[in-house]
Amino acid sequence: MRSSRLRRRATPPVRFPSALAALAGLAAVAAAAACAPVDEEPAAGGSPSATACEPGALPTLEEGVLTIGTDAPAYPPWFVDDDPANGEGYESAVAYAVAERLGYSADQVAWTTVAFNTAIAPGPKPFDFDINQFSITEERREAVDFSSSYYDVRQAVITMEGTSIEDAASIADLADARLGAQVGTTSYQAVTELIQPNEEPSVFNNNDDARLALENGEVDGIVVDVPTAFYMTGAQLDGGVVVGQLPPIEGAAEQFGLVLDLGSPLTDCVTAAVDGLREDGTLAELERQWLAEAAGAPELS
């Protein structure tokens, strides 16, 4: 990240010819100090100033460029054709909308590949922000910053036609099922906290591996977020079934946020951009465009 140093030039001492003049000088200094503007620290969590978020001039990793990270492969409906840079898919569209709010045109955006677990691990980041269905959790906040939520999400169970859980109507109906999920995700957390707290589910490096295990009969079902569930069962799995969506973990709404380096100077500006997109209806419009099916999953209680 770029940094700059201000060099202060030494000022020669002022000499007064008499004690009276010295007192007069001190009075003048005091008066000037009283009238000078005071630099105040912004309140924690307050809105960033217009100067701090000057369009296209943020303290990004590379001057004049906004570097955005995501994992590979990049799955629909979040991305299309495994190409985050094409602006298609919900998260790609959100990323470019945030960039525009920050003053960066599409040709000033650079994408970089970062594995899911690497992005939320402690340490410096190779991106300005990362977008990859990261659920905001207090545990993760110890290692990274999050923007405000750009999507409120639920987890869902999917299976194949003819399995023992195809017609499951409740969480209790899944108690004896062989379930799996991607490592380090809230999908995995949903299995261990909501469905089978005393069992160890199958763990996969990514959703492609989980899907293949489901197709091969290695597991009865897998847990993914609801939009991914509809994409998998509609476009990837021949005979795939959305069993239903799970209640929120710990009763709280699960939210996706953009990930930034811990203490990033961009966090407030990126959050303000996301908030603006929510307030002007952009996020809702993008949800209708890319995630319309997600509203149709039955509830598992």
N, C-alpha and C positions, 0 to 999 in steps of 0.2 A: 504494500500500500504506500502511496506517495506520502512524503512528509516534507515539511518546510521548516526552516529555522529563521527566526527573526533576530537580527543582530542589532543590539542597541549601541548607539554611539555615545561615548562619554561626554558629559556636559561640563565645561570648565566651572570651577567654584566661583560664586558671586561674592565679591568683597565690598563691604559697605564702609565708608570712611568714618562712621561714628556709631555709637550704640543706638542713637535715635534712628539712624537710617536702617540699622539692623532690625529694630523693632518694626519699622514700617515695612520692611521686606517680608518679615514673617507674617504680618497681617495680610499682605497682598497674597502670599501663598495660600493662607488659610481661606481667604475669600474665593480664590480661584478653585480650590479643592471643593468648596461647598457648592459651586455652580457647575462643576464638571459632571458629565453623565457617568453613571455607575454601571459597570458591566454586571448583570445579574445572571446567576445560574438558572436555566429553565427548570420548572418544577418537574419532578420525576414523573414520567409517563405523560407529560404535557405535549401539546401539539408542537411540532418543530416550526421554527420561524421560516418565513419565505426565503430569507437569505441562506439559511442552513440547507434548504432543499432547492437551491437554485437550479432550474431545469438544465439538464445536460452537463452539469458541472459538479457532480457529487464526487467525493473522494473514493472513487472506484479503484479496483485492482489495476486497471489500465485506463489511463486518462482518456476520456471521451468515449469509453466503451463500457457497456453493462454486461458482465459475464454471468450467465445463468447456468446452473447445474441441474442435471437430472440423471437417472440411471439408464442403463441399456440392458435389454431392450426396453423401449418406451411404449407402453401398452395403450391400446384404445380402451375406453373412450377418452382417455386423458390426452393421448397423442395419436396421430394417424400415420400409418406407413412407417412406424419406427423412426420418424423424422421430426424431432422437436422444433426444428427451424422453419417448418412450413406454415406455422400459425394455425394448424387444424387440430381439433381435439380440445377438450375443456381446458386442461392445464397449459397447453401451448398458447391458446387464445388469451387466457388470464395473464400469462407471463408477458406477452406483448402489450396487453392493455396496461399493466403495471409500468412497463418500460416507457410507454408513451406518456403516462402520467408523470413520470420522473424526468421527462424531457429527452428520451432516447428513441430515435427512430428505429425501424426494423433493421436497417443496415448498420446500426450502432450496437446491435445485440450479438454477442458471441455465446455459443453453447459449449459446455464442457461435460464430459461423462464422469459421474461420480457415483460409486456404489451406495446403496441406501444406508447401510450401517456406517460407512465411512463419513457420510455427510453429517450424521448426528453424533459422531465421536468427538471427544475433546481435541482441541488443537486448531491451528490456522487452516483456513478453508481456501480452495482454489476457485472460489466463485464469490460473486457479490450477494446473490441469494440462490437457493436451490428450491425447486418445486417438484415434488415426487410423492404426493399423498402422505405427507408427514402429519400425523396426529399430534396436536399440541398436548404435552404432558409435563407435569412438574418435574419429573425425573429428567426428562430431556432438557428442560430449561437450565439445568445445572451445567450443561455442556455447550448449548447453543442458544441463540436468540430466535424468537418467532415473531412474525408479523401477526396482525389480527387475522381472524379466520376468513378464508375465501370460499370455504365450502363446509357445511355441516353434514356429516356422513354417518351412516349406519353400516354394520357388518352383516353379511348374509352367509348362509350355508348353501352350497350347491352340491349336487350329486348326479348320478346317471340313472336313466330309466331302468327300472327293475331291481334297484338296490333296496335294502331293508329300511332305508330312511326316506325313500321317495315321498311317502305320504305322511311324514312326521308333521304333527300340528303343534308340538310344544317342545320346549327345551328338554323336558323329561324323556321325550321319545328319542332323544339323541344320546342318552346316557351311556349306552353300550356300543355306540358307533366308533369305527376307526376313523378319526379325523386328523386333518393336517392343515398347516398354514405356513406362510413365509416367515422365516426367522426375524426376530427383532421388531415385528409389527404389532399393531393393535388387533389384527386378525388373530394372531397367535395368542395374545392376551385374552381375547374374547373366548377362545376355546378353554383356556386354563382357569379363567375366573367365572365364566357364565355357564359353561356346558359341562366340563369334566375337571373340576378343581382337584381331583385326586389322581388324575391320569397325566401321562406325558404324551402329547400329540406328536404325530410325525412332523418333522421340521424340514423345510425346503429353502434353498438359496433364493429362489424367486418364484413368481406365480406360474411361470411356464413349467418349471419342474413339478410344482404342485398339481397342475392340470394334467400333466403326463401320468403322474402317479394315480390320479383319479381315473383316467382313461384305461390304465392297465390293471385296475382293480386292486391296487396296493392299499388304497384307503377307500372308505365308504363315502366320504365327503370332504370338502375343503372349505375353509372360511376365507372370504375376500370381502372387500367393500362392495356395497350394493351396485354401483355402476359397473364395476369390473365383473360382478356376478352375471349381470344381464349381457354384457359383451361376450363373456366366455360361453354361456349357454346358447347364445344366439348365433355366434359366428365361429366358435372354435370347437365346441363339443357336439358331436353327433349324438343326440339323445341326452343332452345335458338338461338338468332341471334345477330351477331356483326353489329350494325347499322353503326358505323364508328368511326374513331379516330378524336380527337379534335386538333386544333392548339395549340402550346405552350402557356402557360399562360404568359401574358405580352410580348409576342413575343420572349422570351428567351427559350433556350433548357432546359427541365427539366432533372435533373440528380440525380441519386441515389448515396449516399455516405455512408460509414461506419460511425457510430456514436461513439464518444468517450466522456469521461468526459471533461468538459470545462477546458482547460489548461493542458490536459493530456500530460505526458512526452512521450507517445507513438505516438502522432499524426503525427509527421514528419516521423517516421519510417514506420508507417502503410501507409501513403500517398506514400512514396517512393516504398513500396511493390506493391501498386495498380498501380502506374505509370510503374513499371517494367513489370507487367503482361500485361499492355496495349501495351508497346513497343515491347515485344517479341511475341505478337500475341496470348497469352493465353486467354485473355478476348474475343477476336473475335472468337476463336475456341469454347469456352464454350457457347457463344451466338448461334453459329450454331448448337451446340449439343442440347441445351435445349430450345431455344427461336426462332427456325426457322420460326414458323408460324406467328410471330408478324409482319413480313414485309407485310402481305397481307391485312391489314385493310384499307377500303376505307376512303378517306378524307372527313371531314365535314367542310365546309368553311362558 
